[in-house]
Amino acid sequence: QVQLVESGGGLVQVGGSLKLSCAASGRIFTINNMAWYRQGPGKERELVATITSGGSTDYADAVKGRFTISRDNAKNTMYLQMNSLKPEDTAVYRCNAEVISRIFVTPADYWGQGTQVTVSS
């Protein structure tokens, strides 16, 4: 099986920064696309940023210029550098990855448990 574990969330002041990590472990052959999602209180899930296996990135308009998604394929880890944080960034952030395991040849979708980011004014 494959497991994704997020870390790095917490409480930060407006204008501050946090760096989230998403570490994948298990019987991994390769990881295709990865993404960060978030869901704030009373809001629907939002796609924040995506990154392909080759490093191509896309961002939601709300975070462009402030967030940077990256990955270290050797460590099976994805990151989200969050700068100039705003109260509206408050949400549970979850990582998502399409993974080809060492057991199955068909890619499967995996989710982390989520990490809370709270931006206080």
Salt bridges, closest charged atoms under 4 A:
GLU46 OE1 - ARG38 NE 2.87
ASP61 OD1 - LYS64 NZ 3.03
ASP89 OD1 - ARG38 NH1 2.94
ASP89 OD2 - ARG66 NH1 2.72
